[in-house]
């Protein structure tokens, strides 16, 4: 069974940085495309960043140049480095696999 556990969320001031982690079990992360999504109450879940099996990355326009997705095959984990955070980045962030599995989410709150 596939499990994803996110961590690293928290409260940060605008302009600050956070690094989210997604630890996977039951799946080898390098063999699947892995994503980060985020969701604000009352809105649809939004795709933030993707890393393919070959390491190709892609980002939502709203975060390109500020966020970076990466993968550590030895730790079987995926990360989201978030820099220059803005209040509009406030959301619950979810890790997701191409298999359709979701983590429980981690809250990111950016104060102005």
Phi and psi restraints in degrees (value plus and minus 20) as a CYANA .aco file:
   2 UNK   PHI    -109.1   -69.1
   2 UNK   PSI     111.9   151.9
   3 UNK   PHI    -150.2  -110.2
   3 UNK   PSI     118.3   158.3
   4 UNK   PHI    -144.2  -104.2
   4 UNK   PSI     110.3   150.3
   5 UNK   PHI    -145.1  -105.1
   5 UNK   PSI      94.1   134.1
   6 UNK   PHI    -109.3   -69.3
   6 UNK   PSI     131.7   171.7
   7 UNK   PHI    -174.7  -134.7
   7 UNK   PSI     147.8   187.8
   8 UNK   PHI      84.6   124.6
   8 UNK   PSI     -24.2    15.8
   9 UNK   PHI     -92.2   -52.2
   9 UNK   PSI     152.8   192.8
  10 UNK   PHI     143.9   183.9
  10 UNK   PSI    -185.6  -145.6
  11 UNK   PHI    -124.4   -84.4
  11 UNK   PSI     109.9   149.9
  12 UNK   PHI    -162.9  -122.9
  12 UNK   PSI     131.4   171.4
  13 UNK   PHI     -99.4   -59.4
  13 UNK   PSI     134.7   174.7
  14 UNK   PHI     -74.7   -34.7
  14 UNK   PSI     116.6   156.6
  15 UNK   PHI      73.8   113.8
  15 UNK   PSI     -31.6     8.4
  16 UNK   PHI    -103.9   -63.9
  16 UNK   PSI    -194.5  -154.5
  17 UNK   PHI    -152.8  -112.8
  17 UNK   PSI     132.1   172.1
  18 UNK   PHI    -162.5  -122.5
  18 UNK   PSI     133.1   173.1
  19 UNK   PHI    -144.4  -104.4
  19 UNK   PSI      96.1   136.1
  20 UNK   PHI    -110.9   -70.9
  20 UNK   PSI     123.9   163.9
  21 UNK   PHI    -140.5  -100.5
  21 UNK   PSI     128.4   168.4
  22 UNK   PHI    -153.5  -113.5
  22 UNK   PSI      87.0   127.0
  23 UNK   PHI    -113.4   -73.4
  23 UNK   PSI     107.8   147.8
  24 UNK   PHI    -129.9   -89.9
  24 UNK   PSI     125.6   165.6
  25 UNK   PHI    -156.9  -116.9
  25 UNK   PSI     130.4   170.4
  26 UNK   PHI      59.3    99.3
  26 UNK   PSI     -13.7    26.3
  27 UNK   PHI    -173.5  -133.5
  27 UNK   PSI     126.8   166.8
  28 UNK   PHI    -119.7   -79.7
  28 UNK   PSI      91.3   131.3
  29 UNK   PHI     -82.4   -42.4
  29 UNK   PSI     -48.2    -8.2
  30 UNK   PHI     -93.9   -53.9
  30 UNK   PSI     -30.6     9.4
  31 UNK   PHI    -117.6   -77.6
  31 UNK   PSI     -19.8    20.2
  32 UNK   PHI    -156.1  -116.1
  32 UNK   PSI     128.6   168.6
  33 UNK   PHI     -84.5   -44.5
  33 UNK   PSI     115.7   155.7
  34 UNK   PHI    -143.0  -103.0
  34 UNK   PSI     124.7   164.7
  35 UNK   PHI    -151.9  -111.9
  35 UNK   PSI     139.8   179.8
  36 UNK   PHI    -138.6   -98.6
  36 UNK   PSI     111.6   151.6
  37 UNK   PHI    -138.7   -98.7
  37 UNK   PSI     145.9   185.9
  38 UNK   PHI    -162.3  -122.3
  38 UNK   PSI     135.1   175.1
  39 UNK   PHI    -163.8  -123.8
  39 UNK   PSI     113.8   153.8
  40 UNK   PHI    -125.6   -85.6
  40 UNK   PSI     121.6   161.6
  41 UNK   PHI     -71.5   -31.5
  41 UNK   PSI     110.9   150.9
  42 UNK   PHI      67.0   107.0
  42 UNK   PSI     -21.4    18.6
  43 UNK   PHI    -143.9  -103.9
  43 UNK   PSI     141.4   181.4
  44 UNK   PHI     -91.4   -51.4
  44 UNK   PSI     133.8   173.8
  45 UNK   PHI     -85.4   -45.4
  45 UNK   PSI     116.6   156.6
  46 UNK   PHI    -135.6   -95.6
  46 UNK   PSI     111.6   151.6
  47 UNK   PHI     -92.6   -52.6
  47 UNK   PSI     108.2   148.2
  48 UNK   PHI    -124.5   -84.5
  48 UNK   PSI     -68.0   -28.0
  49 UNK   PHI    -175.3  -135.3
  49 UNK   PSI     130.4   170.4
  50 UNK   PHI    -154.9  -114.9
  50 UNK   PSI     122.4   162.4
  51 UNK   PHI    -148.9  -108.9
  51 UNK   PSI     106.3   146.3
  52 UNK   PHI    -103.7   -63.7
  52 UNK   PSI     154.2   194.2
  53 UNK   PHI     -82.6   -42.6
  53 UNK   PSI     -49.2    -9.2
  54 UNK   PHI    -108.5   -68.5
  54 UNK   PSI     -17.8    22.2
  55 UNK   PHI      70.8   110.8
  55 UNK   PSI     -15.8    24.2
  56 UNK   PHI     -92.7   -52.7
  56 UNK   PSI     114.0   154.0
  57 UNK   PHI    -134.3   -94.3
  57 UNK   PSI     134.9   174.9
  58 UNK   PHI    -168.9  -128.9
  58 UNK   PSI     132.4   172.4
  59 UNK   PHI    -157.7  -117.7
  59 UNK   PSI     133.4   173.4
  60 UNK   PHI     -85.1   -45.1
  60 UNK   PSI     127.7   167.7
  61 UNK   PHI     -76.8   -36.8
  61 UNK   PSI     -53.3   -13.3
  62 UNK   PHI     -88.8   -48.8
  62 UNK   PSI     -38.0     2.0
  63 UNK   PHI    -140.8  -100.8
  63 UNK   PSI     -27.7    12.3
  64 UNK   PHI     -79.6   -39.6
  64 UNK   PSI     112.4   152.4
  65 UNK   PHI      71.8   111.8
  65 UNK   PSI     -33.8     6.2
  66 UNK   PHI    -134.4   -94.4
  66 UNK   PSI     -53.1   -13.1
  67 UNK   PHI    -128.1   -88.1
  67 UNK   PSI     132.4   172.4
  68 UNK   PHI    -161.3  -121.3
  68 UNK   PSI     106.4   146.4
  69 UNK   PHI    -117.6   -77.6
  69 UNK   PSI     121.0   161.0
  70 UNK   PHI    -167.1  -127.1
  70 UNK   PSI     151.2   191.2
  71 UNK   PHI    -159.5  -119.5
  71 UNK   PSI     119.3   159.3
  72 UNK   PHI    -136.7   -96.7
  72 UNK   PSI      83.4   123.4
  73 UNK   PHI     -85.3   -45.3
  73 UNK   PSI     -55.2   -15.2
  74 UNK   PHI     -85.6   -45.6
  74 UNK   PSI     -54.2   -14.2
  75 UNK   PHI    -116.2   -76.2
  75 UNK   PSI     -21.2    18.8
  76 UNK   PHI      31.5    71.5
  76 UNK   PSI      27.0    67.0
  77 UNK   PHI    -155.0  -115.0
  77 UNK   PSI     137.2   177.2
  78 UNK   PHI    -143.7  -103.7
  78 UNK   PSI     126.9   166.9
  79 UNK   PHI    -149.0  -109.0
  79 UNK   PSI     136.9   176.9
  80 UNK   PHI    -152.8  -112.8
  80 UNK   PSI      86.5   126.5
  81 UNK   PHI    -105.6   -65.6
  81 UNK   PSI     102.4   142.4
  82 UNK   PHI    -138.3   -98.3
  82 UNK   PSI      96.4   136.4
  83 UNK   PHI    -136.4   -96.4
  83 UNK   PSI     144.1   184.1
  84 UNK   PHI      28.3    68.3
  84 UNK   PSI      28.9    68.9
  85 UNK   PHI     -84.9   -44.9
  85 UNK   PSI     126.3   166.3
  86 UNK   PHI    -141.3  -101.3
  86 UNK   PSI     136.2   176.2
  87 UNK   PHI     -74.8   -34.8
  87 UNK   PSI     -52.3   -12.3
  88 UNK   PHI     -93.5   -53.5
  88 UNK   PSI     -25.1    14.9
  89 UNK   PHI    -102.8   -62.8
  89 UNK   PSI     -26.2    13.8
  90 UNK   PHI     -80.5   -40.5
  90 UNK   PSI     105.2   145.2
  91 UNK   PHI    -198.8  -158.8
  91 UNK   PSI     151.8   191.8
  92 UNK   PHI    -110.8   -70.8
  92 UNK   PSI     107.9   147.9
  93 UNK   PHI    -123.0   -83.0
  93 UNK   PSI     113.5   153.5
  94 UNK   PHI    -142.1  -102.1
  94 UNK   PSI     120.5   160.5
  95 UNK   PHI    -110.9   -70.9
  95 UNK   PSI     126.8   166.8
  96 UNK   PHI    -170.2  -130.2
  96 UNK   PSI     125.2   165.2
  97 UNK   PHI    -133.0   -93.0
  97 UNK   PSI     144.0   184.0
  98 UNK   PHI     -85.4   -45.4
  98 UNK   PSI     -33.7     6.3
  99 UNK   PHI     -97.3   -57.3
  99 UNK   PSI     -31.5     8.5
 100 UNK   PHI      77.0   117.0
 100 UNK   PSI     -13.1    26.9
 101 UNK   PHI    -103.7   -63.7
 101 UNK   PSI     119.5   159.5
 102 UNK   PHI    -136.8   -96.8
 102 UNK   PSI     127.4   167.4
 103 UNK   PHI    -101.7   -61.7
 103 UNK   PSI    -197.0  -157.0
 104 UNK   PHI    -103.9   -63.9
 104 UNK   PSI     -35.3     4.7
 105 UNK   PHI      74.6   114.6
 105 UNK   PSI     134.5   174.5
 106 UNK   PHI    -157.8  -117.8
 106 UNK   PSI     113.9   153.9
 107 UNK   PHI    -100.9   -60.9
 107 UNK   PSI     111.5   151.5
 108 UNK   PHI    -139.0   -99.0
 108 UNK   PSI     104.0   144.0
 109 UNK   PHI    -144.4  -104.4
 109 UNK   PSI     103.7   143.7
 110 UNK   PHI    -132.7   -92.7
 110 UNK   PSI      97.3   137.3
 111 UNK   PHI    -111.6   -71.6
 111 UNK   PSI     128.7   168.7
